[in-house]
Amino acid sequence: MSRSIPLRSAQTVAVLAVTQLIGWGTSFDMLGVMGRVVASDLGLPNEVIFAGLSIMMIVSALSGPATGRMLNRHGAARVLAVASITFTIGPLLLATARGIILYVLAWIAIGTGGAFGLSAPAYTAVVERAGPDSKRVIAILMLFTGLSSAIFWPILSLLNASVGWRMTFLVCAALQFFVCLPLHLFALPKPIAFAADGATAQEAPVPLSPSGQRKAFLLIAAATTISTFVTFGVSPSLLEILRQSGASPALALQLGSARGVIGISARFLDMLLGRRGNPILSAAMGVTLMVSSFLMMLVIPPSTPLLISFILLYGFGSGVMTVARALLPLALFSPREFGLQSARLSLPQNLANAIAPVVFTAILDRAGAGTAIATCAALGVVSLGFVLMLAAQVKAATRLCAQT
């Protein structure tokens, strides 16, 4: 495969990198910095504020089927444009919230925007425009979007300190309307067309029977749902976990921001591997590193070197697993099935993600960082077991195909 990237793919990555960075930074990443500030000002418990993320994930999950139909009917660019509009409404409502009602309505709007604009629709836009090279282009896109928290946590902290949280949310709304919406409408290249009977579009990378495909899908769903439950649960509470583990507020912010940068190195590896990469192997490695980071925090006395080592292992492991979650459907199913399988996988993942922030916030506030970390380690072991079962199934299917 050529080491160069076509101009249309480079343009696709450039547009989606900007809009996905802003999309994640002005939605899911916001409460990592702003959550406890908003809770104090509105007089609401932390769990209620972080439940906004649960509302976002539930709405995104329930909107999944509609998203799939819209993608098939109108294409990814128009769906992403709709996301920019709904993402604009959410922060505007947050900026004017004085109580629970507008706060909940804001996260319903943000959840709708997440369904139409984050991850699967963006990856579908890539598949529409990159064709057989989609795997590499998705990995390149994720190389940039992994910086969302590293970029937006310091920005949000600075804005909050300078102009307050309400004006900060207004800035988030302006970014969506004046930056993301025009890019989605006018800057994405035109999609390419797959031949209806093209072998590339029809052929699955792994020779699985229909029952084998169902089993593989269930294993992927189980492994990725559990792992993303951990990462989505930890992400908004990471700064607090680091503080309770001995980090100063400044060090916690530095380490939390560095986590996204570290994850970029994992995505860079997938970008370099391109079509030669193995998402199943990547998933196994990513979950193993995550489990190792949590176990290390449990058995080694707190210190700054320990926290740095934890962020290195967890950041790299979660980055690897994020790429693997996006690419596993392309590794096991044909390109023409990508949208369908990704949409199906998003349902259990988003439902799990919906409860993860609330669960981890409650564990952290009531039982402390140690219990939260132990929970992550146990769930990671279970996820790793499902990945290994999937690897064994693929190996057996490939061996059987070679024999016949």
C-alpha positions in Angstrom: 0.0 0.0 0.0 1.3 3.5 -0.8 2.6 5.4 2.1 0.9 8.6 0.7 -2.7 9.5 1.4 -4.9 10.7 -1.4 -5.9 14.4 -1.5 -9.6 13.7 -1.0 -8.8 11.5 2.1 -6.5 14.2 3.5 -9.3 16.7 3.1 -11.8 14.4 4.7 -9.4 13.9 7.7 -8.7 17.6 8.0 -12.4 18.5 8.1 -13.5 15.7 10.4 -10.5 16.1 12.7 -11.5 19.7 13.5 -15.2 18.9 13.9 -14.7 15.7 16.0 -12.3 17.5 18.3 -14.8 20.3 18.8 -17.7 17.8 19.0 -16.1 15.7 21.8 -14.5 18.7 23.5 -17.9 20.6 23.8 -19.9 17.6 24.8 -18.6 14.5 26.7 -15.3 16.1 27.7 -16.9 19.2 29.3 -17.9 17.9 32.6 -14.4 16.6 33.4 -13.5 20.2 34.1 -16.9 21.9 34.5 -19.0 19.3 36.2 -18.3 20.1 39.9 -18.2 23.8 39.2 -21.7 23.7 37.7 -23.0 21.4 40.5 -21.9 23.9 43.1 -23.4 26.9 41.4 -26.7 25.2 40.6 -26.9 23.6 44.1 -27.2 20.0 42.6 -25.4 16.8 43.7 -22.4 15.8 41.6 -24.2 12.6 40.6 -27.1 14.7 39.1 -24.7 16.8 37.1 -22.7 13.9 35.8 -26.0 12.2 34.9 -26.0 14.6 32.0 -23.5 12.2 30.4 -25.8 9.3 31.0 -28.7 11.2 29.4 -26.4 11.9 26.4 -25.5 8.3 26.0 -29.1 7.0 26.4 -30.4 9.5 23.8 -27.5 8.6 21.5 -28.3 4.9 21.9 -32.0 5.3 21.3 -31.3 7.6 18.3 -29.0 5.0 16.7 -31.6 3.3 14.4 -32.7 6.7 13.1 -29.1 7.7 12.6 -28.5 4.6 10.5 -31.6 5.3 8.3 -30.5 9.0 7.9 -27.0 7.9 6.9 -28.3 5.5 4.3 -30.8 8.0 2.9 -29.0 11.3 3.0 -25.3 10.5 3.5 -22.9 11.4 6.3 -22.3 15.0 5.5 -26.0 16.1 6.0 -26.3 14.0 9.1 -23.1 15.6 10.5 -24.6 19.1 9.7 -27.7 18.2 11.7 -25.4 17.2 14.6 -23.8 20.6 14.5 -27.2 22.3 14.9 -28.3 20.2 17.8 -24.8 20.5 19.4 -25.3 24.3 19.2 -28.6 24.1 21.1 -27.2 22.0 23.9 -24.6 24.4 25.3 -27.0 27.3 24.8 -29.5 25.6 27.1 -26.7 24.8 29.6 -25.6 28.5 29.6 -29.1 29.6 30.6 -29.9 26.7 33.0 -31.0 27.7 36.5 -32.2 24.3 37.6 -32.7 20.7 36.6 -35.2 21.1 33.8 -33.1 23.1 31.4 -30.1 21.1 32.4 -31.8 17.9 31.4 -33.1 19.4 28.1 -29.6 20.5 27.3 -28.2 17.0 27.6 -31.0 15.6 25.5 -30.0 18.0 22.7 -26.3 17.1 23.2 -27.2 13.4 23.1 -29.0 13.8 19.8 -26.0 15.6 18.5 -23.8 12.8 19.7 -25.8 10.2 17.8 -25.7 12.3 14.6 -22.2 13.6 14.9 -19.8 11.6 16.9 -17.8 8.4 16.0 -20.0 6.2 13.8 -21.3 9.0 11.5 -17.8 10.4 11.1 -16.4 6.9 10.3 -19.2 6.4 7.9 -18.2 9.6 6.2 -14.7 8.2 5.9 -15.9 4.9 4.4 -18.0 6.9 1.9 -14.9 8.8 0.7 -11.9 6.5 1.3 -13.3 3.1 0.1 -10.7 0.3 0.5 -8.3 2.6 2.4 -10.9 3.4 5.1 -9.2 1.5 7.8 -6.0 3.6 7.5 -7.9 6.8 7.1 -10.1 6.1 10.2 -6.9 5.4 12.2 -5.4 8.8 11.0 -8.6 10.6 12.0 -8.5 9.0 15.4 -4.9 10.1 15.7 -6.2 13.7 15.8 -9.5 13.3 17.7 -7.8 11.6 20.6 -6.5 15.1 21.5 -10.0 16.4 22.4 -9.5 16.3 26.2 -5.8 17.3 26.0 -6.9 20.4 24.0 -10.2 21.3 25.6 -9.6 20.6 29.3 -7.0 23.4 29.5 -9.1 25.7 27.3 -12.3 25.1 29.3 -10.4 25.6 32.6 -9.0 28.9 31.3 -12.3 30.1 30.0 -14.1 29.1 33.2 -11.5 31.0 35.3 -11.7 34.0 33.0 -15.4 34.5 32.0 -17.3 31.9 34.1 -19.0 28.6 33.1 -22.0 30.1 31.5 -20.0 32.2 29.0 -17.8 29.1 28.5 -20.8 27.2 27.3 -21.7 30.0 24.9 -18.3 29.8 23.4 -18.9 26.0 22.9 -22.1 26.7 21.1 -20.4 29.3 18.8 -17.7 26.8 17.9 -20.4 24.3 16.8 -22.4 26.8 14.7 -19.7 29.0 13.2 -17.0 26.3 12.7 -18.4 22.8 12.5 -21.7 23.5 10.6 -20.0 25.2 7.6 -17.3 22.5 7.5 -19.8 19.7 7.4 -21.9 21.4 4.7 -19.3 22.8 2.4 -15.8 21.3 3.1 -16.2 17.5 2.9 -15.3 15.9 -0.5 -18.1 14.2 -2.5 -18.6 10.5 -1.6 -17.3 7.8 -4.0 -19.5 5.0 -5.1 -19.0 1.3 -4.5 -19.8 -1.0 -7.4 -22.9 -3.0 -6.5 -21.2 -6.3 -7.2 -17.7 -5.2 -6.3 -15.7 -8.0 -4.7 -14.0 -5.6 -2.3 -17.3 -4.4 -1.0 -18.7 -7.9 -0.7 -15.9 -10.0 0.7 -15.5 -10.4 4.4 -11.9 -10.5 5.7 -12.6 -13.5 7.9 -14.3 -16.6 6.5 -17.1 -17.0 9.1 -20.3 -18.9 8.8 -23.6 -17.1 9.6 -23.6 -18.6 13.1 -19.9 -17.7 13.4 -20.7 -14.2 12.4 -23.3 -13.9 15.1 -21.0 -15.3 17.7 -18.2 -12.9 16.6 -20.6 -10.0 16.8 -21.6 -10.9 20.3 -18.0 -11.3 21.4 -17.1 -7.9 19.9 -20.1 -6.3 21.5 -19.3 -7.8 24.9 -15.6 -6.9 24.9 -16.0 -3.4 23.5 -19.0 -2.6 25.7 -17.2 -3.5 28.9 -14.0 -1.7 27.9 -15.8 1.5 26.8 -17.8 1.4 30.0 -14.5 1.6 31.9 -13.0 4.4 29.7 -16.2 6.4 29.6 -16.7 6.0 33.4 -13.1 7.0 34.2 -12.8 9.9 31.8 -14.9 12.5 33.5 -13.7 11.4 36.9 -10.0 11.0 36.0 -8.9 14.3 37.6 -10.7 13.4 40.8 -9.2 9.9 40.8 -5.7 11.4 40.4 -6.4 13.9 43.2 -7.6 11.2 45.6 -4.5 9.2 44.7 -2.2 11.9 45.9 -1.8 14.3 42.9 -2.1 18.1 43.5 -4.8 19.8 41.4 -2.2 21.2 39.0 -0.5 17.8 38.6 -3.9 16.1 38.1 -4.8 18.5 35.3 -1.4 18.0 33.7 -1.6 14.2 33.9 -5.2 14.2 32.7 -4.4 16.3 29.7 -1.4 14.2 28.9 -3.5 11.1 28.9 -5.0 12.1 25.5 -1.6 13.0 24.1 -0.3 9.6 25.2 -3.2 7.9 23.5 -2.2 9.5 20.3 1.0 7.3 20.2 -1.2 4.2 20.1 -3.3 5.6 17.3 -0.1 6.6 15.4 0.9 3.0 15.5 -2.3 1.9 13.9 -1.9 4.6 11.3 1.5 3.3 10.4 0.4 -0.3 10.2 -2.5 0.6 7.9 -4.1 -2.5 6.4 -1.4 -4.7 8.0 -2.7 -3.9 11.5 -4.8 -6.5 13.4 -7.6 -4.9 15.4 -8.1 -8.1 17.5 -4.4 -8.1 18.5 -4.7 -4.4 19.2 -7.7 -5.0 21.4 -5.9 -7.6 23.4 -2.9 -5.4 23.9 -5.0 -2.4 24.8 -7.1 -4.1 27.5 -4.0 -5.8 28.9 -2.3 -2.4 29.4 -5.4 -0.9 31.0 -5.7 -3.8 33.4 -1.9 -3.5 34.2 -2.3 0.2 35.0 -5.2 -0.4 37.4 -3.4 -3.3 39.2 -0.3 -1.2 39.6 -2.3 1.6 41.3 -3.8 -1.0 43.7 -0.5 -2.7 44.8 2.1 0.1 44.7 2.1 3.0 47.3 1.0 6.4 46.0 3.7 8.6 44.5 4.3 10.9 41.6 6.2 8.3 39.6 3.4 5.9 40.1 0.8 8.4 38.8 3.0 9.1 35.8 3.4 5.4 35.1 -0.4 4.9 35.5 -1.2 7.6 33.0 1.4 6.2 30.5 -0.1 2.7 30.6 -3.7 3.7 30.9 -3.4 6.4 28.2 -1.7 4.1 25.7 -3.9 1.1 26.5 -7.2 3.1 26.2 -5.9 4.7 23.0 -5.2 1.3 21.4 -8.6 0.0 22.5 -10.4 3.1 21.1 -8.9 2.4 17.7 -9.7 -1.3 17.9 -13.3 -0.6 18.8 -13.7 1.4 15.6 -11.9 -1.0 13.3 -13.1 -4.4 14.5 -16.2 -4.3 12.2 -14.0 -3.7 9.2 -11.7 -6.5 10.3 -14.4 -9.1 10.5 -17.2 -8.0 8.2 -17.3 -6.6 4.6 -17.0 -2.9 4.0 -20.7 -2.7 2.9 -21.7 -4.0 6.3 -19.7 -1.5 8.2 -22.4 1.0 8.8 -24.9 -1.6 9.9 -22.5 -3.4 12.2 -21.2 -0.2 13.7 -24.7 1.0 14.4 -25.7 -2.3 16.0 -22.5 -2.2 18.2 -23.2 1.4 19.2 -26.5 0.5 20.9 -25.0 -1.6 23.8 -22.0 0.6 24.0 -23.9 3.8 24.4 -26.3 2.2 26.9 -23.4 1.0 29.0 -21.7 4.4 28.6 -24.9 6.1 29.8 -24.6 4.6 33.3 -20.8 4.6 33.5 -20.2 8.2 34.6 -22.9 8.1 37.3 -21.7 4.7 38.6 -18.1 5.8 38.7 -18.9 9.2 40.2 -21.0 7.5 43.0 -18.2 4.9 43.7 -15.6 7.6 43.8 -17.6 9.9 46.1 -18.8 7.2 48.4 -16.0 4.5 48.4 -13.0 6.3 47.1 -10.5 6.0 44.3 -9.3 2.5 45.5 -12.7 0.9 45.0 -13.2 2.6 41.6 -9.8 1.4 40.4 -10.4 -2.1 41.6 -13.8 -2.1 39.7 -11.9 -1.1 36.5 -9.4 -3.8 36.9 -12.0 -6.5 37.4 -14.0 -5.3 34.3 -10.9 -5.1 32.3 -10.1 -8.8 33.0 -13.6 -9.8 31.8 -13.2 -7.8 28.6 -9.8 -9.4 27.9 -11.4 -12.8 28.2 -13.9 -12.0 25.5 -11.2 -10.6 23.2 -9.2 -13.8 23.6 -12.3 -15.9 22.8 -12.8 -13.8 19.6 -9.2 -14.4 18.7 -9.5 -18.1 19.1 -12.7 -18.2 17.0 -11.0 -16.3 14.1 -7.9 -18.5 14.3 -10.1 -21.6 14.1 -12.1 -20.3 11.2 -9.0 -19.3 9.3 -7.4 -22.7 9.9 -10.5 -24.5 8.7 -10.7 -22.3 5.5 -7.0 -23.1 4.7 -7.6 -26.8 5.1 -10.6 -26.7 2.7 
